[in-house]
């Protein structure tokens, strides 16, 4: 964090005028000094732990599709994100928002898992994957519309 000092009007202390400096924390500025190294180490730790999950799922899926799918279906990335946010001191409302919006954002991805096996055998991997991405976008639009009608703003 960067500390910013700025002068404010002078005041009298024991009959003498002195400048008073206020120190504020600028949260939008990049970290400096030793804080930068510790923040970078924390970010690298988060990347490695999250990447390990992706590698675990792909390795399990290579051995057995059922186990890979089971571990991949677990909300491990979201749970890790909740843990990271909690450890970083984010307010409970931020964690609740992540969980709530994750629910709504998972819904439009579900049809893809039904469509992909069908498309894979008919049109191949890349076209099937592209078609599933388009299907997910359409489903996302429908989900946003339905959620809005239910009083939930996703966008």
Secondary structure, 3 states (H helix, E strand, C coil): CEEEEEEEEEEEECCEEEEEEEEEEECCCCCCHHHHHHHHHHHHHHHHHHHHHHHHHHHHHHHCHHHHHHHHHCCHHHHHHHHHHHHCCCCHHHHHHHHHHHHHHHHCCHHHHHHHHHHHHHHCHHHHHHHHHHHHHHHHHHHHHHHHHCCCCCC
